[in-house]
Amino acid sequence: MDSSAQDAMAQTKSSSSGNGPSSIFIHETAWIDQPSRIGDGTKIWHFSHVLPRTSIGRNCTLGQNVMVGPDVSVGDNCKIQNNVSLYSGVTLEDGVFCGPSCVFTNVDRPRAEINRKDEFRPTLVRCGATIGANATIVCGTTLGRYCFVAAGAVVTQDVPAHALVAGVPAKQIGWVSHAGERLGADFTCPREGRRYQLTEDGCLKEILGQDQPDVAET
Ligand SMILES: CC(C)(COP(=O)(O)OP(=O)(O)OC[C@H]1O[C@@H](n2cnc3c(N)ncnc32)[C@H](O)[C@@H]1OP(=O)(O)O)[C@@H](O)C(=O)NCCC(=O)NCCS
């Protein structure tokens, strides 16, 4: 999210009608703590709670019963489905999809009797990634650009860009395109025709046209 995305202080319930200069929509049952920033075009639905020092980009959707913050950054164009909590330590880049009831953790060995607020481990979800319904993302991991976490998976280690991972613990079962389509042996997206190749170091890269470099960081 660039600085221009941080274009509006969080709207209070009374100024969230969408009729003003900002088109932010905040349902009357949602609660927005200050200070926080919410980008233009973002919608926040029933019973959701944004905690202090949270930054949410433009054109995001927070479904019902979503909790974000404190000190969390969410990029532009993210979709966060019902019943998702983004705790301190979680960062979402642009275009991230969080499926319903997916879970992020932020402490490795929680104990009710020990305060571990200084032991949060960060989780980074990179641009375009999808997290399926009910998946759990154990803290300290990075989910690569445009990766895809299957429904119900438990992610315990970093996920490469464009990897499709599934199961408990999550293992890679394939590759997906920018459009989220499973790639076959020809590494061509059946939906968009974009072509990819595996590099020597095992990363998936898109093959670009003649006027562009051979491969690009996806
Ligand atoms: C992973 C997913 C994308 C399917 O990918 P796919 O390439 O079409 O996979 P297929 O359905 O062809 O199944 C391939 C294999 O993966 C398994 N598989 C599929 N989804 C799985 C999952 N969520 N967890 C574990 N294994 C799964 C299948 O059982 C199959 O196994 P097999 O080869 O032993 O028979 C899909 O199942 C999924 O989880 N989507 C996320 C949906 C979601 O959470 N949406 C949220 C908004 S509603």
The ligand as an ORCA input file, in Angstrom:
! r2SCAN-3c Opt
* xyz 0 1
  C      -6.930    -27.237     -3.293
  C      -8.114    -26.837     -4.159
  C      -7.815    -25.483     -4.810
  C      -8.336    -27.862     -5.247
  O      -7.239    -27.933     -6.133
  P      -7.301    -28.901     -7.370
  O      -6.039    -28.830     -8.084
  O      -8.534    -28.614     -8.156
  O      -7.389    -30.281     -6.632
  P      -8.331    -31.509     -6.914
  O      -9.705    -31.203     -6.452
  O      -8.127    -31.954     -8.349
  O      -7.679    -32.578     -5.951
  C      -6.345    -32.978     -6.104
  C      -5.957    -33.760     -4.872
  O      -5.843    -32.838     -3.771
  C      -6.736    -33.233     -2.733
  N      -7.282    -32.019     -2.149
  C      -8.072    -31.095     -2.714
  N      -8.371    -30.134     -1.856
  C      -7.734    -30.452     -0.699
  C      -7.665    -29.847      0.563
  N      -8.307    -28.701      0.808
  N      -6.927    -30.446      1.515
  C      -6.271    -31.620      1.266
  N      -6.302    -32.226      0.079
  C      -7.044    -31.666     -0.890
  C      -7.798    -34.086     -3.405
  O      -8.395    -34.960     -2.505
  C      -6.982    -34.776     -4.451
  O      -6.285    -35.837     -3.848
  P      -5.991    -37.214     -4.639
  O      -5.124    -36.825     -5.812
  O      -5.282    -38.052     -3.632
  O      -7.320    -37.731     -5.068
  C      -9.428    -26.792     -3.362
  O      -9.750    -28.071     -2.899
  C      -9.381    -25.848     -2.187
  O      -8.986    -26.200     -1.071
  N      -9.841    -24.606     -2.465
  C     -10.014    -23.582     -1.458
  C     -11.498    -23.261     -1.353
  C     -11.733    -22.251     -0.285
  O     -11.247    -22.357      0.810
  N     -12.491    -21.213     -0.626
  C     -12.731    -20.148      0.353
  C     -13.834    -19.226     -0.107
  S     -15.377    -20.034     -0.225
*
